[in-house]
Amino acid sequence: MFRYEIGAEILVGRHDNLEHEPTLVKILDKAPNTIKVEILSDGWFRRGEIRILTDDKWFTLKRMGNPLSL
């Protein structure tokens, strides 16, 4: 489950490849067990892409930035 709110910038990783560098994303929209994100770092996807991530494949590592500035 993705616990952060829309607008939060978070690091996410894939369940099937824990050694791969995490990806920085910004949450654009949420649904149960799914988030729509903008990719902010290169890695699994190209920077600037909009993707749908599900919690069966992706997990949150940590929030980035100051939550009070959002």
C-alpha positions, 0 to 999 in steps of 0.5 A: 500500500502506498501511504503518501499523499498526492504531490509527495516525492518518494523513492520506490523499488521493485519487489523482483529486483532489490539490488536495482537503484530506486526510482524517484517519483512524484505522486500525481493520483492515487487509488487503492494499491495503485499510484499514478506517478511522474518519473523524476529520475532515470532508472526503470523508466525515462525521466518525465514519463507518467506511469501507473505503479501497483503495490504488487510490483513496487514498494515505497522506500522513503519520502524525499524532501520536506513534507511541510513545503508541499 
